[in-house]
Amino acid sequence: MTPDWTAWPGERFELGEGLRLVDGRLVMVDILRGRLLELPEGGPPRELLKLAEPLGAVAPLASGGWLAAAGTGIAVLGGSVRWLARPEDAPEMRMNDAVADPAGRFWAGTMAYDATPGAGSVYRVDPGGSVTAVITGLTVPNGPAFDADGTTMYLADSAEGVIFRYTVDAATGEPGEREKFATVAGGSPDGVTVDAEGFLWSAIWGAGEVRRFAPDGTLDRVLPVPARQPASVCLTGEHLVVTTARVGLDAPGELDGAVLSTPMAVAPLPTRVARVGSGA
């Protein structure tokens, strides 16, 4: 299958990530420049906010604003920045990808800037505001993504070329033992999302592909992407949208770093809303 890709107008990103469909609008992060952007249909990106440090990913909050994996910690973003956790002794680390689950918990990965093996972790932010390290020993965690009822979590370790699957206790949010869901050859699994049929979509960094995996982990389809480093994927119900990156490329091509979309009539799961404190 050879999709017909259209490049979003506007800039080319060093590291565009974290695509989300929120209340009918697409948002993304420009990680290294600390920007949260809206992608108006047919128009260039519009800046919603900017931080003085990297912005890994966001989830919408129930009462408005965003819960963000930013810098070295977790922050509530709105008219101001309120940190829930912000280690000051880890300048070699940064937050990476993150997502909310159906219960409103926020799951966020960390990684070392130099991708030190085993230095990455996944933190869970519970509705009461506590921040807990729940998975350790990763290198470059990406995702995570949850199934429809939140009892299965998929998590890629991009450096290891593996997508893992965890059973999650819906009541407590505790992850069980991990199992290897899929091994990726010829590239690295980056951002992932689960569609309404229970299939997993992954941007394959370095391969210029998006791959769709069946619930049993078998490869269902491969979509070539006209950029070498796809970083995140989002289904709108009518389109598949992909962010890409230019970082690390000696001679970026015209579409490296672009936001790309192609017609795709596959229904997404809804973007989950994070809840912190009294329904925030």
Secondary structure, DSSP 8 states (H G I E B T S, - for coil): -----EE-SS---SBEEEEEEETTEEEEEEGGGTEEEEE-TTS--EEEEE-SS-EEEEEEBTTSSEEEEETTEEEEESSSEEEEE--SS-TTEEEEEEEE-TTS-EEEEEEETT--TT-EEEEEE-TTS-EEEEEEEESSEEEEEE-TTSSEEEEEEGGGTEEEEEEE-TTT--EEEEEEEEE--SSEEEEEEEBTTS-EEEEEETTTEEEEE-TTS-EEEEEE-SSS-EEEEEE-SSEEEEEEB-TT-SS--TTTT-EEEEE----B-----B--TTT-
